[in-house]
Amino acid sequence: MARSADTPPLDYPLTSKAALEPPEEWAGLREGCPVARVTLPSGDEATLLTRYDDVRAALSDPRLSREGLASPDAARVAAGDTAGIFASPMARALNDEGHERWRRMVGRWFTARRMSALRPGMEELTARLIGRMREHGGPADLVAHLAFPLPVLVICSMLGVPESDRDAFKGWSDTFLNTTRYTKAETEAAHRDFAAYMSGLVDAKRAAPGDDLLSHLLAGADSEGEPMSEAGLVATGQALLLAGHETTAGFIAMMTAHLLSDRTRWERLVADPSLVRRSVEELLRFDPNGSGFGMLRYVHEDTEFSGGTVPRGTTVVCSMAAANRDERAWQDAAAMDLDRSPNPHLAFGVGPHSCLGQPLARTELQAVLTVLLRELPTLRLAVDPRELRRHEGLLTSPLRELPVTW
Amino acid sequence: MKITVDQEKCCGAGQCVLIAPEVFDQRDEDGIVVLLDAAPPTALHGDVRESAEVCPTAAIEVAQEE
């Protein structure tokens, strides 16, 4: 049934019946209510965009901004009057650096060639983690054995963060991504403790620089010769550590689950690993969880979308995952096509704010999948895919476990 | 084929370099796109078109010369 503007707002995030399936409401929203009123976990109202063209336009339009989300009338995300990630002290410190300037200072360390140079190391680490999973014997949890530890090891080594601190920053990261799981006091403590931790690391790098990203950023400057502020450095370290492990870890497990839930996909890749690059892109498009909650924007001037005008002062939720399944934009949108090309999916966002770490994520995903196919060609799910469960109450919704055998 | 890139628009996502490293690169100082070959051989045209179509900021333009 089509929804109209008079229908009461939908509770957001929408949930789906099964972990690998999209929410049932998506198709109806794209068709009948592409500019939909939703209520966020905070109780604040926002506007949900689900069509490809609208999401793409919203993420690229300068009349909408991410910085505006810190303004007093922007919708808050998390329940219990807690500051969501977009209004966190970390987000404010990053905004203060000036986006384009910050992007160029940090982006130079994430170029495709630098990431490609890290790929042999990633493949070696993957093989080692798979070796340990083999010793453990099947069935084993791919999340605990591979999907989580690999991106943590990679980002820790890049940034120069001790891997032994992973339990601490995993906890802080989850709290930053909170929607309903943590209290205001817990969130404030995480904001404070994570910043203090990173500040301590930055001080240690200043005293004894290493060959790592934090040390390089400390020594670096913008095109005018101006270095990043102390608060900016700390926030950058936090953002990279958080973004560098959380989404990639979630997606390694999801990607594997999607391939194994219909094993003809897996077998096709085992037979022809040259499909890995395109398959990773198609999995990024296909996965209904990959971009999680979606990206938020604050509307500074009335803006026209295909489903109507969104007034100034609105907070918009751009569902990249719903857009990635839009029948208007994709042929056989609901089908996984490992040969799909070109594949301009929106999993990393689009426009000047699109994911800074996407070359890292792509390289890591391609490396993991290549090694998994080579080392465990007989890999299969140890449970029915309908039994897979996701984490809830966070902006991201990764699988709790992925039991596999081989 | 004649390629142009817009360094003002580029956000350094690096997709083009991952797809067509013979044609695109990124500047060391800020990760912004650099064009290595504005008129690449026919064998690379498919990769170049794909790079342009997936660029998140539409910073690559491809003109066909016949």
Interface residues (C-beta under 8 A of the other chain):
Chain A: S60 R103 R104 M105 G107 R108 W109 F110 T111 A112 R113 M115 S116 S223 R277 E281 S341 P342 N343 P344 F348 G349 V350 G351 P352 H353 S354 C355 L356 Q358 P359 R362 T363
Chain B: C11 G12 A13 G14 Q15 V17 L18 P21 D25 Q26 R27 D28 E29 D30 G31 I32 R49 E50 E53 V54 P56 T57
